[in-house]
Amino acid sequence: MPLNEGPRRPGERRLSVNPFYGPANPLGDMAEAPPTHRLPDQPMAPVTAHQLVRDELMLDGNARLNLATFVTTWMEPEAGVLMAECRDKNMIDKDEYPRTAELERRCVAMLADLWHAPDPAAAVGCSTTGSSEACMLAGMALKRRWARRNADRYPGARPNLVMGVNVQVCWEKFCNFWEVEARLVPMEGERFHLDPQAAAELCDENTIGVVGILGSTFDGSYEPVAELCAALDAVQERTGLDIPVHVDGASGAMVAPFLDEDLVWDFRLPRVASINTSGHKYGLVYPGVGWALWRDAEALPEELVFRVNYLGGDMPTFALNFSRPGAQVVAQYYTFLRLGRDGYRAVQQAARDVATGMAARIEALGDFRLLTRGEQLPVFAFTTAPDVTAYDVFDVSRRLRESGWLVPAYTFPANREDLSVLRVVCRNGFSADLAELLTQDLERLLPELRRQQRPFTRDKGAATGFHH
């Protein structure tokens, strides 16, 4: 989460209390306005506190118009009711809440079946607070398995993890926190994700695994997991090194099984040891819930599983967090039950149709060049055409924000830092009608942007970002 610094100016602003909000304390008189950076001395009426918080939150962006986030921003009212009923249940306390624990087990079994585990009953997995935690757990399992295999042969060796430079920041965190060398395959030309052969060439006896991304954050494209496994098969034939693959399917693992059934990327590939996904992305659940699965118990070292009994019962736990609400897990089970395979297929296809249709319309405007078209993840990235010099993608993002649309503009990582793009994430709830309105707003802005003398935004690093 973002690092929050304290107030930067001396002195302290106080919140203004509208007299209509009623008495500010139980005594019935209007107390002075409460401070913002220290606890108030006195309590206030619930209605007053509620309204003060709501007033401040009005300045947040509209989540449904946020085309930057992959996270679910709409669920059915029935799901909201279930979540409200379960928000006080601690997910870790499986002895006290056995039915919630059972729903978690069912979700793991459903995902194991969806991802073609050789024996879904033998697959092991758990819910997490999101894909970031799930990736940490998968990375820990890879490192521990490597250590068990190589402790005697390579004492004191530093482990490494191979992945594309386009990985989500959680993988950089993992390597930093757990002292693993990150070996990154750079972008090259119009290739914006990992190259299987280049990844294989970075592997050695200290490689704990290779990460394949099913749906790159930068442009929505799938990485070629099957080709990656084939390249590592060749490495094993040549050197004897058996290097596992983890598939970071934060988004794509809940899209490909329904829309790209012939694509082989999951446990059908024997080299794939583990997979993660975000239930709160294309799993269609409010944040935060993720899932981590291993093909069998052997892929998850037993020594990483802790057993506690101080909440009652014998509870195995493998997670970075301990206490967390069961609401999101219940909502995931509700969504699996509610939609089934056909329902998920319909929802994801609708999102892909919106993405591909909108990408085509933006391309037809003539001012932009598409990098991806929404044909894999329902996500597409585009940049300005080579002959556009009056404005850049940061100008477009800034001007769209004036109409309420949050469309991120950013630069690509090393080797393609010269490339700045806009990215549109089409989620459930972002309808064809909304896509039409966004395209119309963009089209309406173009004459003004074309009349600029030069790009308005100079500080690209702070162009659209929020800074604590």
TORMARVEX-837318 format. One record per atom (N, C-alpha, C, CB): x, y negated, z. Coordinates in steps of 0.1 Angstrom, whole numbers, plus 2048, in hexadecimal, padded with zeros to 3 digits. Glycine has a CB too. Layout:
BEGIN
XYZ;...
// end
This chain:
BEGIN
80880C800;800800800;8097F4800;7F780080C;8037E87FC;80C7DC7FB;8117D8809;8047D07F6;81D7D2809;8227CE816;81D7C0819;8327CD815;8167BE824;8107B2828;8197AA831;8037B482E;81C79E82D;824795835;81A78C83D;82E78C82C;81F786847;81677D84F;813770848;81C77A85D;80C76784E;80975A848;816753846;800752852;81774C83A;824746836;82573883A;825747827;81A73183F;81B723842;819722851;81171B83B;820718857;81D716865;80F711868;82770B86B;80A714874;7FC710876;7F371C872;7F870386F;7E671A874;7DD725871;7D072086C;7DB72E87D;7CB725861;7BD72285C;7B3729865;7BC72584D;7A8722867;79D72986E;79172B864;79872187A;789735867;77E73885E;77272E861;779746860;76C72A857;761721859;75472985B;75F71784C;74C726865;74072D868;734725865;740731877;72C72985C;720723858;715724863;71A72984B;70F719867;70571A872;6FA72386F;6FF70C875;6F7726863;6EC72F85F;6F073D863;6EA72F850;6FD740866;70174E869;6FD752877;70F750867;6F874887F;6F374B88C;6FE74A897;6ED75988D;6FB74D8A3;70474C8AE;7117538AC;6FE7508BB;71C74D8AF;7297538AC;72E75C8B8;7337498A9;72775B8C3;72B7648CE;71E7688D6;73575E8D8;71F7728DF;7137778E6;70D76D8EF;7177838EE;7147628F2;70E7588FB;70474F8F4;719750901;7047508E7;6FA7488E0;6FE73B8DB;6EE7478E8;70A7368DF;70F7298DA;71872B8CE;7157218E5;71A7218C6;7237228BA;73171F8BF;71E7188AF;73972A8C0;7477288C4;74F7228B9;74D7368C8;75B71E8BC;7647198B1;7667248A7;7717138B7;76A71F89B;76D729890;778732894;770721883;77773F890;781749894;78E74788D;77B757892;79974B892;7A674B88B;7A7756881;7B274C895;7B0754878;7B275E86D;7BE76886F;7B3757860;7C7764877;7D376C879;7D6770887;7DF765873;7CD76F890;7CE77589D;7C07798A1;7D476B8A7;7BF7828AB;7B17868B0;7AA77A8B6;7B37928B9;79D7798B3;79576F8BA;7957728C9;78776D8B4;7937688D1;79176A8E0;7847708E3;79375D8E7;77A76D8DC;76C7718E0;76677A8D4;7637658E3;75D7828D7;75678A8CD;74C7818C6;74F7968D3;7477858BB;73C77E8B3;7327888AF;7427768A7;7267828AC;71B78B8A8;71F79389B;70E7828A5;71A79F89A;71D7A788E;7197A0881;7157B588F;70D79A881;709793874;713788870;6FB78E876;71978287A;722777877;72F77C872;72576E884;735787878;74178D874;73F793866;74579887D;734799863;73179F857;73079484C;7237A6857;72A78984E;72977F844;736778841;71E775848;73E77684C;74B77084A;754778840;75276E857;754786843;75C78F83B;75678F82C;75C79D840;74978F82B;74379081D;747783815;73479181E;74777881C;74A76B815;75876B80F;74975F81F;761771817;76F771812;77077B806;77977581D;769786807;76A7917FD;76478D7F0;76479E802;75C7827F0;75677D7E3;7617797D9;74D7727E6;76C7767DE;7777717D5;77F77D7CF;7817687DD;77C7897D3;7827957CC;77D7967BE;7807A27D4;78479C7B5;77F79F7A8;7747A97A9;78A7A479F;76C7AA79E;7617B479D;7687C1799;7577AF793;7667CB7A1;76D7D879F;7687DF792;76A7E27AA;75C7DD78E;7577E3781;75E7DD775;7487E2781;7627D0776;7697C976B;7787CA76C;7647BB76B;77D7D3775;78B7D4776;7907DF76D;78F7D8785;7957DB761;79A7E5757;7A97E975A;7997DF749;7AE7E5765;7BC7E9769;7BC7F6771;7C27DE771;7B27F8779;7B2803782;7AD81077C;7AA80078E;7B381B77F;7AE82877B;7A382E785;7B983277A;7A2826790;79A82B79C;78B82A799;79E8247A9;78383379E;77583379C;76F8277A3;76F8407A2;76682079C;7608147A1;7508157A1;763808799;74B82179E;73D82379E;73A8327A1;73681F791;7318347AB;72B8417AE;71C8407B0;7328487BA;71584B7AF;70784B7B1;7048477C0;7018587AD;6F88417C2;6F483E7D0;6F484A7D9;6E68387D0;6F08567D4;6F08627DC;6FE8667E1;6EA86E7D4;7088637D9;7168667DD;71985C7E8;71F8657D2;7158507E7;7188467F1;7128497FE;7138387ED;70684F7FE;6FF85380B;70785E811;6F0858808;70B868809;71387380F;72086E815;71687E804;72686580E;733860814;731859821;73A857809;726851822;72384A82E;720853839;71784082C;71A85F836;717869840;723870845;70C87283B;72D87083D;739878840;74686F844;73D881835;744862844;75085A846;75685B854;74D84B843;74E86085E;75386286C;75987086E;74885F876;759878864;75F886865;76E885862;75789085C;77688A86B;78488B868;788897860;78C88A876;78D895854;78F8A184B;7998AB851;79589C83E;7A28A785A;7AC8B085F;7A58BA86A;7B78A8866;79A8B686F;7948BD87A;78B8C8874;78C8B4884;7918D386F;78A8DD868;7828E6871;7938E5860;7868E687E;77E8EE888;7718E888C;7878F1894;7728DB88D;7668D3891;75C8D1885;76A8C6896;7628D0879;75A8CD86D;75C8D8862;75D8BF867;7588E5866;75B8F085D;7558EF84F;7578FD864;7498E984E;7438E8841;74A8DF838;7348E4842;74F8D483D;7578CA835;7648D1830;75B8BE83D;76A8D9839;7768E1835;7728EB82A;77C8E8842;7678F182B;7628FB821;7618F4813;755902825;75B8E8814;7598E0807;7678DD801;7518D3809;7718DA809;77E8D8804;7848E47FE;7888D380F;7828F0804;7878FD7FE;7808FF7F1;784908808;7738FD7F0;76C8FF7E4;7718F67D8;75D8FC7E5;7748EA7DC;77A8E07D2;7878E67CD;77C8D27D8;7908EA7D6;79D8F07D2;79B8FC7C8;7A58F47DE;7919057CC;78E9107C3;78990C7B6;78491A7CA;7819027B5;77B8FD7A8;7868F87A0;7708F37AB;78F8F07A6;79B8EB79E;7A48F5799;7A28E07A6;7A78FF7A2;7AF90B79E;7A9912792;7B19147A9;79C913791;79691A786;79691177A;78791D78A;79490477C;7948FA771;7A18FA76A;7908EC776;7AC8FB772;7BA8FA76D;7C090776A;7C28F2777;7B8912769;7BC91F764;7C792576D;7C191E756;7C692477A;7CF92B783;7CE93A780;7CC928792;7D9942780;7D895077D;7CE957785;7E695677E;7CE954792;7C495A79B;7BF94E7A4;7CB9657A4;7B49487A0;7AF93C7A8;7AE93F7B7;7A29387A3;7AB94B7BB;7AA94E7C9;7B894D7D0;7A495C7CB;7C394F7C8;7D094F7CE;7D69417CE;7D99597C7;7D19387C6;7D692A7C5;7D49237D3;7CF9227BA;7DE91B7D6;7DC9147E3;7DC9057E0;7E89177EC;7D68FD7E8;7D58EF7E6;7CE8E87F1;7CE8EC7D9;7CE8DA7F0;7C88D27FB;7C48C57F5;7D28D0806;7BB8BE7FC;7B78B17F9;7C18A77FF;7A98AD7FE;7C389C7F9;7CC8917FE;7C58847FD;7D98917F5;7CC879801;7C686C800;7C68677F2;7CD862809;7CD86D7E9;7CE8697DB;7DA8717D4;7D085A7DA;7DC86D7C7;7E78747C0;7F58717C6;7E68707B1;7F78657CB;8048627D0;80886C7DB;8048547D6;7FF86E7E5;8028787EF;8048867E9;7F78787FA;7FB88A7E0;7FC8977D9;8098997D2;7F08997CF;80E88E7CC;81B88F7C5;8268917CF;81E8837BD;82588A7DA;83088C7E5;83089A7EA;82C8827F1;8248A07EC;8248AE7F0;8298B77E6;8158B27F4;8268B57D9;82B8BE7CF;83A8BC7CE;8258BA7C1;83F8B07CF;84E8AE7CF;8558B57DA;85189F7CF;84F8B47E6;8558BA7F2;8568CA7F0;84D8B77FE;84B8CF7EA;84B8DE7E7;8568E17DD;83E8E27E2;8588D97D3;8628DC7C9;8708DB7CF;8628D17BD;8728D17D8;87F8CF7DE;8828DB7E8;8808C27E6;8788DF7EF;87B8EA7F9;87D8F77F1;86E8EC802;8768FA7E7;8799067DF;8879067D9;86E9087D4;88B8FA7D4;8998F97CF;8A38FC7DA;89B8EB7C8;8A18F67E5;8AA8F87F0;8AB9067F5;8A68EF7FC;8A090D7F5;8A091B7F8;8A89247EE;8929217FA;8A79207E2;8AE9277D7;8BD9247D7;8A89257CA;8C19187DA;8CE9137D7;8D790F7E3;8CD9087CE;8D19117EF;8D990D7FB;8E79137FC;8D1910807;8E89207F8;8F49277FA;8FD9247EE;8F29367FB;8F79237E2;8FF9217D6;9059137D4;8F79257C9;8FD9097D8;9018FB7D6;9008F37E3;8F98F57CB;9078F77ED;9068EF7FA;90A8E17F8;90F8F6805;9028D87FE;9048CA7FE;9008C37F1;9138C7800;8FB8CB7E7;8F78C57DA;8EB8BB7DC;8F38D07D0;8EA8B17D4;8DF8A87D4;8D48AC7CA;8E48997D2;8C88AE7CE;8BE8B37C5;8BA8A77BC;8B28B87CC;8B58AB7B0;8AF8A07A7;8A28A57A1;8BA89E79B;89A89B79D;88D89D796;88D896789;8828987A0;88989D77F;889898771;87B89476D;88F8A2767;87A888767;86C883764;86E87775A;86487E770;864873753;86486874A;86485B752;858868741;86A85074C;86B843753;85D83D755;87383A74B;85384374E;84583E74F;83D84475B;83E842742;84484B764;83C85176F;836846778;84585B777;82C84A77F;826841789;83083F794;81884778E;82F83379B;83982F7A5;83A8397B0;8368227AA;8308417B3;83084B7BE;83C8547BC;8238537BF;8408587B0;84B8617AE;85885A7B1;84C86679F;85984D7AF;8658467B3;8668457C2;8658377AD;85A8447C8;85A8447D7;85E8517DC;84C8417DC;85985C7D6;85D8697DB;86C86B7DA;8578747D2;8728687CF;8818697CE;8888617D8;8858667C0;8838557DB;88984C7E5;8888517F3;88383E7E4;87C8557F6;879859804;880867807;86A85B806;8808707FE;88587D800;8938807FB;87B8887FB;89A8757F7;8A88757F3;8AA87F7E8;8B18797FF;8A387D7DD;8A48857D1;8A887C7C6;89688C7CD;8B28807BE;8B68777B3;8AB8787A8;8C487C7AD;8A786C7A3;89D86B798;8A586A78B;89485F79A;8A2874783;8A8875775;89D87176B;8AF882772;89E865766;89386075E;89686174F;890852761;88D866747;88D866739;888859734;885872732;89185172D;88C844729;88284471D;89883B725;87B83971C;873837710;87C835704;86882C711;8788386F8;8808366EC;8778326E1;8898426E9;8798266DB;8718226CF;8628236D2;87482C6C3;85B82A6CA;84C82B6CC;8488386D5;84582C6BF;85283E6DB;84F8496E5;84F8436F3;85A8546E4;8438436F9;84183C705;841845711;835834705;84485270F;84485B71B;84F866719;83686271D;84F86F722;85A879722;85C881715;85888372E;868883711;86C88C706;87089970C;8778856FD;86A8A5708;86D8B170F;87C8B570E;8658BC708;8828B3702;8908B7700;8998AF709;8948B76F2;8968A1709;89E898711;89D89C720;89A88A70F;8918A0724;88F8A4732;8988B0735;8818A6735;8978BA72C;89F8C772E;8AE8C472F;89C8D1723;8B38BA728;8C18B8728;8C58B1735;8C48AF71C;8BC8AB73C;8C08A5749;8C08AF755;8B689A74C;8BB8BB752;8BA8C575D;8C78CC75F;8AF8D0759;8C98D076C;8D58D8770;8D18E077C;8E18CF773;8DB8E6782;8D88F078D;8D28E9799;8E58F6791;8D38DB79A;8CD8D47A5;8C08CE7A2;8D78C97A9;8BA8D1797;8AD8CC793;8A28D379A;8AA8CC784;89A8CC7A2;88F8D37AA;8838D57A1;88C8CB7B6;8818CE797;8768CF78E;8768C4784;8698D0796;86C8C577A;8698BB771;85B8B7772;86D8BF762;8588AA771;84A8A5772;8458A1764;84989877C;83A8A7761;8338A3755;82689C758;82F8B074C;823891751;818888754;80D88B74A;81C879754;80188F74F;7F6891746;7ED884747;7ED89D74B;7F287A73F;7EB86D73F;7F4862745;7DE86E747;7FD85C73D;806852742;7FF846746;81184F737;803840751;7FD834756;7FF82874C;803830763;80A829745;80E81D73C;80581C730;81C81F738;80182872A;7FA82771D;7EF83271C;803828712;7ED83A726;7E2844726;7E585171E;7D683E720;7F2852719;7F585E711;7F986A719;80185B707;7F6876714;7FA88371A;809886717;7F188E716;81088B721;81D89071E;81C89E719;82788F72A;8258A3711;8248B170B;8298BB715;82C8B16FE;8208BF71E;8248C8729;8298D6723;8198CA733;8218DB719;8258E8714;8338E870D;81A8ED70A;8368DD706;8438DC700;84E8DA70A;8438CF6F6;84A8D3715;8548D2720;8578E0726;84E8C972B;84D8E8728;84F8F572E;8578FE724;8428FC731;8558FC717;85C90470D;86B90070E;8579026FF;86E8F370F;87C8EE710;8838F471C;87C8DF710;87B8F5727;8818FA734;883909733;8788F6740;87A91072B;87C91E728;889920721;870924720;88C918718;899919711;8A591671A;89990F705;8A390D723;8AE90A72D;8B0917736;8AA8FE736;8A591E73A;8A792A742;8AE93573A;89992E747;8AA93672D;8B1941725;8BF93E724;8AA941717;8C3931723;8D192E720;8D992E72D;8D292071A;8D3929738;8DB927745;8D7930751;8DA919749;8CA935750;8C593D75B;8BE934765;8D0944762;8BD927763;8B791E76C;8A891E76A;8BC90F76A;8A0921775;892922774;88C91577B;88C92F77C;88990C772;8858FE777;8758FD776;88C8F376F;86F8FB781;8608FA781;85B8EC77C;85A8FC78F;84F8EB778;8498DF773;83D8DC77C;8448E0764;83C8CF780;8308CA787;8298C177D;8348C2794;81C8C277C;8148BA773;80D8B077B;80A8C276B;8108A3779;80989877F;7FD895777;81288B781;7F289B77A;7E6899773;7DC88F77A;7DF8A6770;7E288477F;7DA87B787;7CD878780;7E286E789;7CE875773;7C187276B;7BE87D762;7C3865764;7C888275A;7C588B74F;7C0899754;7D188D747;7C489D760;7C08AA764;7B18AB767;7C78AE771;7AA89F767;79B89F767;79589B75A;797897773;79D89A750;798896743;79B8A2739;79F88973D;7A78A6738;7AB8B072E;7A38BD72F;7BA8B3730;7A08C273B;7988CF73C;78B8CE735;7978D374A;7858C2734;7788C172F;7788BC720;7708B7737;7828B471C;7828AE70F;78D8B5706;7848A070F;7978BA70C;7A28C0704;7A58CE708;7AF8B7706;79B8D7707;79B8E470D;7A68ED706;78E8EB70B;7AA8EA6FA;7B48F26F3;7C28ED6F7;7B28F16E4;7C38E26FE;7D18DD702;7D68E570E;7D08CE706;7E18EB70C;7E78F4717;7F18EB71F;7EE900711;7EE8E872B;7F68E0733;7F68E4742;7F18D1733;7EE8EE746;7EB8F1754;7F28FE758;7DC8F1756;7EB905761;7F1912767;7F291D75C;7E9916773;7EC91B750;7EE924746;7FD925742;7E6921739;80491B745;81391B742;81A92074F;81890C73F;82092B74E;82693175A;830928762;82D93E757;83691F75B;840916761;83990B769;849910756;82C908767;8258FE76F;82390477D;8188FA768;82A8FE787;829903795;81E8FB79D;83690179C;81B8EF799;8118E77A1;80B8DC798;8188E17AD;7FF8D779C;7F88CD795;7F18C479F;7ED8D378B;7F18B779D;7E98AE7A5;7DF8A679D;7F28A57AD;7D58A17A3;7CC89879D;7C688E7A7;7C18A0795;7C08847A2;7BA87A7AA;7AB87C7A9;7BD86B7A7;7A48817B4;7968827B4;78F8747B2;7918887C0;79786A7B6;79185C7B5;7948557A8;7968547C1;79985C79E;79B857791;79085D788;7AA85978B;79586677F;78B86C776;78487877D;791870769;78787A789;77F883792;77287D796;78788879E;771870794;764869795;75F8677A3;75987078D;7698657AD;7668637BB;76C8567BF;76B86F7C4;76584F7C8;76B8437CE;7798467D5;76283C7D8;78283D7D6;78F83F7DD;78D8417EC;7998347DA;7958497F2;7A084F7EC;7A185E7EE;7AD8497F1;7A28667E4;7A38747E5;7AB8797D9;79587B7E5;7B58827DC;7BD8897D2;7BD8987D5;7CB8837D1;7C389F7CB;7C48AE7CD;7D28B27C8;7B98B57C5;7D78BB7D0;7E48C27CC;7E28D17CC;7F08BE7D6;7E68D87C2;7E48E67C1;7F18ED7BC;7D88EA7B7;7F38F97C2;7FF9017BD;7F990E7B8;8099047CA;8009137AE;7FB91F7A7;7F992B7B0;80492379B;80292C7BB;8009377C5;8089337D1;8059457BF;80793B7DB;80D9387E8;81C9387E7;8099437F2;82293F7DE;83093F7DC;8359317D8;83594A7D2;82D92A7D1;83291C7CC;8319127D7;8289187C0;82B9157E2;82A90B7ED;8319127F9;81B9077F1;83D90E7FC;844915807;83C914815;85290E809;83B91F81B;833920827;838917832;83392E82C;846914832;84B90C83D;8478FD83C;85A90C83D;8408F9831;83B8EC830;82D8EA836;83B8E7822;8278F5839;8198F583F;81A8F684E;811902839;8148EC854;8148EB863;8078F0868;8178DC867;8088F6874;7FC8FB87A;7FA8F4888;7FC90A87C;7EE8EF88A;7EC8E8897;7DF8ED89D;7EA8D8894;7DE8ED8AA;7D28F28B1;7CD8E88BB;7D68FF8B8;7D28DC8BB;7CE8D38C6;7C18CB8C2;7D98C98C8;7BB8CE8B7;7AD8C98B4;7A48D58B5;7AD8C38A6;7A98E08B9;7A08EC8BA;7A28F58AE;7928E98BB;7A49028AF;7A690B8A4;7B490A89F;79C908899;7B7913896;7C591488F;7C490D882;7CA92288E;7C9901880;7C78FA874;7D48F886C;7C18EC877;7D68FF861;7E28FC858;7E08EF851;7E490784E;7EA8E7851;7EA8DA84A;7F68D7842;7E78CF854;7F58D3836;8008CF82E;7FC8C2827;8048DA823;7FF8B782E;7FC8A9829;80589F830;7ED8A682B;80689482A;80E889831;80588283B;81387F826;7F8881838;7EF87B841;7E988684A;7E487383A;7E4881856;7DD88B85F;7CE88785F;7E388A86D;7CB87D866;7BC87A866;7B887285A;7BA871873;7AD876854;7A786E849;799873848;7AF87083C;79086A842;78286E841;77F879837;77A86183D;77588183A;77188B832;767887827;76A89683A;76487A827;75987581E;75D87780F;757866820;76987480B;76D8757FD;76E8847F8;77B86F7FB;77188D801;77189B7FE;7638A07FB;7788A4809;75A89C804;74C89F802;7478997F5;74389A80E;74B88D7F2;7468877E6;74C88E7D9;74B8787E5;7588937DA;75E89B7CF;7568A87CD;76C89F7D2;7528AE7D8;74A8BB7D6;73C8B77D0;7498C27E4;7368AC7D5;72A8A87D0;72B8A67C0;72589B7D7;73589F7BC;73789C7AE;7398A97A6;7438927AC;7418B27AB;7438BF7A4;7368C67A2;74D8C87AC;72E8C67AD;7218CD7AE;7178C67A4;71B8CD7BC;7178B87A5;70E8B079D;7108B178E;70F8A17A2;71C8B178A;71F8B077C;7228BD775;72B8A7779;7298C677C;72E8D2775;7368CF769;7218DA771;73A8D9762;7438D8756;73D8CF74B;7478E5751;7308D2748;7298CA73E;7288BC741;71C8D073B;7258B974E;7238AB752;7308A4752;71E8AA760;73B8AA757;7488A3756;74C8A1747;7538AC75D;7498AB73F;74D8A9730;74589D72A;7498B6728;73989C72E;731891728;73688372D;72289272C;73988273A;73E876740;74B87273A;73F87774F;75587B739;762878734;761875725;76C884737;75987C71E;758879710;75286B70D;74F884709;748867716;74385A715;74E84F717;73785871E;756852721;761848724;76B848718;76984C731;76E854712;778854707;77184D6FB;77B862703;76584F6F9;75E8486ED;75F8396EF;74F84C6EC;75C8346FB;75E8266FE;76C8216FB;75A82270C;7768286FF;7848246FE;7888246EF;78D82E705;78482F6E8;78882F6D9;7818256D1;78683D6D4;7748236D4;76C8186CD;77180A6D0;75E8196D1;7758086DC;77A7FA6E0;7877F86DA;77A7F86EF;7908026DA;79D8016D4;79C7FD6C6;7A580E6D7;7938046BE;7928016B0;78D7F36AE;78880B6AA;7847EE6B6;77F7E06B4;78A7D66B7;7737DE6BD;7927D96C1;79D7CF6C4;7A87D06B9;7A47D36D1;7AB7DB6B3;7B47DC6A8;7AF7D469C;7B67EB6A4;7A27D569A;79C7CE68E;79C7BF68F;78D7D268D;79F7BA69B;7A07AB69D;7AC7A6696;7A17A76AB;7B77AE694;7C27AA68C;7CE7A4694;7BE7A1682;7CB7A06A0;7D579A6A8;7DD7A46B1;7CF7906B1;7D97B16B1;7DF7BA6BA;7E37C76B4;7D57BD6C5;7ED7CD6BA;7F27DA6B5;7F07E56C0;8017DA6B2;7E97F06BD;7E67FA6C7;7F28036C9;7DA8026C2;7F58066D5;7FF8106D9;7F881E6DA;80780D6E5;7ED81E6E1;7E482A6E2;7D68266DF;7E68316F0;7CD8306DD;7C082D6D8;7B58336E1;7BE8336CA;7B98386ED;7AF83E6F6;7AB84C6F2;7A38366F7;7B38536EA;7AF8606E5;7B486B6EF;7B58626D7;7BB8686F9;7BF872703;7B886D710;7CF873705;7BF867719;7B8860724;7AF85571D;7C185A72F;7A3852723;79B84771E;7A183A721;78C848724;7AD83871D;7B682C720;7BD829714;7C083072C;7BF81C711;7C7818705;7CF80C709;7BE8156F9;7DB80B703;7E47FF705;7E67F86F7;7F180470B;7E77EB6F7;7EA7E46EB;7F27D76EE;7DC7E06E4;7F87D36E4;8017C76E5;7FD7BD6D9;8107CA6E5;8037B26DA;8017A86CF;8087AD6C2;80579A6D3;8027A96B7;8087AD6AA;8157A56A8;7FE7AA69E;81E7AA69F;82B7A469E;82A795699;8337AC694;820792692;81F78468C;81877A696;81878467F;81477F6A2;80E7766AC;8197706B5;80377E6B4;81A7636B4;82475C6BC;81F7526C5;82F7566B2;81274E6C3;80C7436CB;8097476D9;80073E6C4;8077546DB;8037596E8;8087676EA;7F37586EA;80876C6F7;80C7796FA;801780702;81A779701;80578D706;7FB79570D;7F778F71B;8007A370F;801788721;7FE78272E;7F477672C;80B77D734;7F576F721;7EB76571F;7DD76B71D;7EE75D712;7DC776716;7CF77D714;7CA781721;7D178970B;7D278872A;7CD78C737;7C878173F;7D979373E;7D077673F;7CC76A747;7BF764743;7D775F747;7BD763736;7B075D731;7A4767733;7B275A722;7A6774732;79B77D734;79777D743;79F78B730;7A177A74C;79D77975A;79476E75D;7AA777762;794763755;78B758756;77C75C754;78E74D74D;77A76774D;76D76C74B;769778754;76B77173C;77277B75E;770786767;776793764;762788769;77C794758;7827A1754;7917A2759;7827A2744;7947AD75F;7A17AF765;7A87BA75B;7A17B5773;7B07B4752;7B77BD748;7C67BB74B;7B37B973A;7CD7C574F;7DB7C2753;7E47C1747;7E07CE75B;7EE7B8749;7F97B673F;8067B9746;7F97A8739;80F7C1740;81B7C5747;8267C973C;8197D0750;8327C9741;83D7CE738;83F7DD73A;84A7C673A;8447E3730;8487F1731;8557F3738;8497F8723;8597FF73D;865801744;87280173B;86480D74D;87D805742;88A80473B;88A80A72D;89480C744;891804725;893807717;88880170E;893816715;87D7FE714;8727F770C;86D7EB714;867801708;8767E571C;8717D9724;86E7CD71B;87C7D572D;8717CE70E;86D7C4704;85F7C5701;8767C56F8;8587CF704;84A7D2700;8417CE70C;8487E06FC;8387C470A;82D7C0713;8207C470D;82E7B1716;8177CA716;80B7CF711;7FF7CB71A;80B7DF70F;7F37CD715;7E77CD71C;7E27DB71D;7DC7C3716;7DB7DF728;7D67ED729;7C77EC72E;7DE7F6732;7BF7F4727;7B17F572B;7AE80372F;7A77F071F;7A980573C;7A5811741;796812741;7AA813750;79181C739;78281D738;77E829741;77E821729;77782574C;77282E756;763830755;776829764;75E83A75C;74F83C75D;74A82F763;74C848765;74082975D;73A81D762;73E811759;73E81A770;749812751;74C808747;74680C73A;75C806746;73A807738;73280C72D;73680671F;723809730;73080B715;732805708;72D7F7707;72A80E6FD;7237F470F;71E7E670F;7287DC715;7117E5717;72E7E1721;7397D9727;7457D771E;73D7DF734;7487E2717;7547E270D;7517D8702;7567F0707;7447D76FE;7407CE6F3;7427BF6F8;7327D06EF;73E7BD705;73F7B070B;74D7AB70C;7387AF718;7567B5711;7647B1712;76A7AE704;76C7BD718;7677B66FA;76C7B46ED;7687A66E8;7687BF6E3;75B7A36EA;7567966E6;75D78A6ED;7477956E8;76078C6FA;767781701;7757806FB;767785710;77B78B6F8;78978A6F3;7897836E5;78F7996F1;77F7876DD;77E7816D0;77B7726D1;7727886C8;77376E6DB;7707606DD;77D7586E1;76575E6E7;78675E6E8;7927576ED;79D7566E2;79875F6F8;79C75E6D8;7A775E6CE;7AA7516C7;7A57696C4;79F7496C2;7A273D6BC;7AA7336C5;7957366B8;7A77326D2;7AE72A6DB;7BC72F6DD;7A77296E8;7BE73C6DE;7CC7416E0;7D473F6D4;7CB7506E3;7CE7406C8;7D673E6BC;7DB7306BA;7CD7426B0;7D47266C0;7D77186BF;7E27146C9;7CB70F6C1;7E671D6D2;7F17196DB;7FE7176D3;7F37246E6;80770F6D9;81470C6D3;81D7186D5;81A6FF6D8;81B71E6E1;8247296E5;81D7316F0;8327246E9;82273C6F4;81C7436FF;81C73B70C;823751702;81173B713;81073271E;81773872A;801730722;81774572B;81C74C737;82B74D736;81575973A;83374873F;84174973F;846754748;84873C742;840754755;84475D75F;83C76A75D;84375776D;841773755;83977F752;83778875E;83F787747;841788767;840790773;83578C77C;84D79077B;83178077C;82677B785;81A77777D;82B76F78D;81977B770;80F776768;80177A76C;81177B75A;7FF787770;7F278B774;7F2793781;7EC794769;7FE794787;7FF79C793;7FA7957A0;80D7A0795;7F779D7A9;7F37987B7;7FF79B7C0;7E679F7BC;8027907C7;80E7917D0;80B78E7DE;81A7887CB;80F7987E7;80D7957F5;81978C7FA;80D7A27FE;
// end
